Amino acid sequence: QVHLVESGGGLVQAGGSLRLSCAASGRTFSIYTKAWFRQAPGKEREFVAAISWSGGSTYYADSVKGRVTISRDNGKNMVYLQMNSLKPEDTAVYYCAAATSSPFDSSSDDPGRYAYWGQGTQVTVFS
């Protein structure tokens, strides 16, 4: 089992920045790809960003590309999401996800790839 806990969400003005963190515990050695997804009220969960085990490969949704950076520290079992130039449409609950049997590839935006999910952290961007 892998346990994920997100933190760092909050209320921020449009144009501002937030850094989300996700701490993993349990069988962390089994984790390959890590990702962030988000879900706004009344909408389906959508992919934000993913990162390979080594951190050498990343993948971003078009809606956040250029404004968001995903990174990870395997020594600390952490994954981060730095979000800049935030917009009201970025308002959502952000979830950390971990895959233990799927390598990083072009399908890493598929939520079905991820076996473990955190409880989410709320990000609210006001104009």
ABEGO torsion letter per residue (X at the ends): XBBBBBBGBEBBBBGBBBBBBBBBBEBAAABBBBBBBBBBBGBBBBBABBBBAAGABBBBBAAABGABBBBBBAAAGBBBBBBBGBBAAABBBBBBBBBAABBBBAAAABAAABABBBAEBBBBBBX
